[in-house]
Amino acid sequence: MLSREENELLTQTDPGTPMGTYMRRFWIPVMLADEIGPPDGEPVRVRLLGEDLIAFRDTEGRIGLVDRYCPHRRANLFFGRNEHCGIRCVYHGWKFDVDGNCVDLPSEPPESRFREKVHLTAYPTALKGGVLWTYMGPADKRGEVPDFAWMDLPESHIYRSRWTQQCNFAQAVEGEIDSAHVSFLHSLVDANDENKAALTGRYFSGDTAPKWKVIERDHGMTLGARRTVEDGRFYWRMNQWYHPFYTMIAPVPGGPRSFRMWVPIDDENISVICVSFHTEKPVSAAEIDNWEHGRSSHADRIPGTLVPKRNRSNDYLIDREDQRLRTYSGIEGIRAQDMAMTEGAERIVDRSKEHLATSDTAVIKMRRLLIDGAKALQKGREPVAAQGGAIYRAQSHSTIIDETGDFDTYAEIMDAMALTPVASAAAE
C-alpha cells in the first residue's frame, strides 16, 4: 500500500506539484492529429495536467497550444477569431501568434509599445505518429518526441481512437499492467468453454496465478507474466510500461498489439489515446468493426463526444442476468470492463486502505518508479526517459515456450525479443 502522502505525490499533476513537474519533463500527447481543424479553423479546447488551453492551426498551418484565457481581462480565447496567423480575442481585439507573442493591440494607441510587454503562455508542439504532442517543461530540458516503433508503420496497419475517463491516471495505468485480472474480469462463466478467457482462452483460465518477472529499463519496465499451460509448457506475456504513462499490451499470437497513452487532464480525469496495429499486415475490416463498437481494445463513444457509451453514470450498462449466466462481469467489452474497475471506484483511490499481494508486483514497481523519479527530480536528477527518441522502441510480446526451464532465463529471452525493433512495412 501507499501512505496518504505518497498517494498524493503519485496522483497530483497540477503545475508546481512534484509529479506535475516530473511529467512536464516529457513530451505529452494532446489529441489525435485529425482533431485539429484546417488553417484558420475553429480552436479546440484542451485541458492538460490541470491547465486550461486551446489548440489552433494558423493560416500557415502551424499548430499553437496556448493559455485559454486572454492576459488582458482573462476572456476565453475559445471564442476568439483564428485569422491571419493568430488567435484574436473578440473582447478587445488583442491578437497572439502560436508562440504566444502579442502581434496586435488595436484597443491601445498606435504609438503604444505595450504589446511588447504582453505574452500568452504557449507550448511548443509537434505532429508525430498521427498524434499532436506538446512539451510543457523548461526549454533547456526538452528532449525528443518519443519514437515508438509503431510510428514507422503505414497508416493501413494502424487504427487510433481517443476517449476520456473519470479517474486518476495512475489507477487506469495500474489496471492496464495487471495481467492477473484477465483470468477473471474478462472471462466467461462456463469453465468448459474453450474461450472462457476473452483474450487467449485456456491460457488465462487454466493458470490464474501468474509468476512475475519485472525488468527495469531506461524506458520504464518490461513486465513478464508466466502461466503454465498444457503439457507443462509456459505461456509468456511480456507487456511494456513506459515513463510516465504509456503501456503496450502483448498481442494474442497473430493478433494486433495495443498501445495506450493515459494522459492526465487533471487529477480526476484522463484522456486515453489508443493505437492498435499489426507490424506485418494491414488491420482488417473485422478488427476495425470490433474496435469501433468497443468489443476489445477501444471504447465506443457517445456520438460527437469523447465519452464512452458505457460509463460511470450508467453503471457501464451492466447486465446482471448476463453476469449470472454467461460473463464473469456482466459488462460488454474489455474496455468497459476495465473502466468499471478503475474508473468505477473513487476518482482518486485511497491506496492506504488496500492490501497488495504477489499479483500486484508490476503495480508496486510502477508506483515506486514514478514516485522515486519525481523525488529525484526535486533533488536535481533529470529523468533519463525524458530524452525520448529510440528509448521507447521496446515492444510487447507473447509466446508459448515448449521446454520447461529456469524462470529467469526465459524472462530474459522474452525481454530480448520484446526489445527487438519492429520491421517497418513502409515499403509496401
Phi, psi and omega in degrees: 000164175254148171289163178300322181293317179293322179297321177295318179298318182294322193261346184264121186235012177295165177305136177090347176278154180302315180287326176296320177294319179299311182295330180287357172279347183254153167293136186246131174289134183260308183192176174289146184301325183282000174279345176275131183285188180285171175308136182062022178275189183293139172294156179241128176293139177223135168235126189215124180050040176080006180251136177271121185226171166227149175246142178208153176254123185277183185303326182268007178088000178286145182255126177254145172230109190227164174308136183288345188243130181299135182289354179286285181237016177065031173292154184280116182284354172300329180273005184285171178264121176268100189209145172046056175064040175182165176256125185249126176293131182277357179285306180228008173085006179295138187233140184227143178270183185294342178267003179085005179285139175280114185255353178202136181223069189292345179276357178252159178302149182304327183278354182292140175251020184298328183298338179290343181263355185254132179218140178260131178305127181221142180244142177296148181231163176208147173254124179204134178065027181075016182232142172272126181245155173218157176240126188244012183256192180298137184302323184282356178252006186289125176262204181267154171297138180306142182248072179291143187299329180295343179292344179280344190280153175291158183301331181296341183266000191231143171228133182235150171206167179219144174209173179245155175224153184257072176197170177290150183300322188296317183289333175291316178297320181299321176296328182287321185268003180271095182287338185294327187290341183300326181294345184242293188304320186261018186258171174259160184287323185288110182293343180271352180285123183294345177258026186307314174267127192297330189276309180219039171053231189296342180295334177262329184280334183283319182238104186265004180232077183295153173263143190252145167225109181253121184245117180285136180229168178302324182281341183153257181212147162259126189248105182261126174239122184248127176242144175276130180240199187300149177060027178072011178282169181246134170260119180256135174235112183250100178267167178238139167238130182242140174302142349263348186204038179249147177222149170228123184265140181295141180280158165294147179311120182087352183267177180281154169275155176235126180242133182228146176244119185254084194264124179294121166286311171205196185291339187241007181214148179226155170255128182248121173251124181244133177238117174251141187203154167251145179274336188236003180203161177292155171291148185267162177298323179294321178295315180299320178298318177299315182293318181293334180259012172070025183277339183222258193283337186244161178261132172281141190246157170295126185309134178081005181227175172258011184270125177298147178297321177262112188215180183303321186290336179244022178055032176058025179053040181299136180246105185292329177291319176296322178295323181289323190253332191231302185253152182296324186260331187078008180245134183275132174093134182297320180298313181295323177299314178297317181298322180300328181277321185266326179265332183288348173276200175295155179295326169233105184290138176281098185286351178288349182260358186269166179231102185276151182230186182297332179292350182260018184306312183293321180297314180301315182293319180298314179302316184293320179297318179292312181297314179295323179297317179293320179291321179296321179297324176300334180264006175097005180264113184285145178289130180299317184296339181293346175289343171069216178063220188290350176306330188268012187274001178299144184245156170277162183200148171222147181197167175246127180263125183289317184279156168265148183183194185291130183302309183296324180299313181290329176298318179294321178298313182293325178295320178297321177294321181295329182278354179290126182299149175292137175285124183291139177257022185297337183283353183302000000 
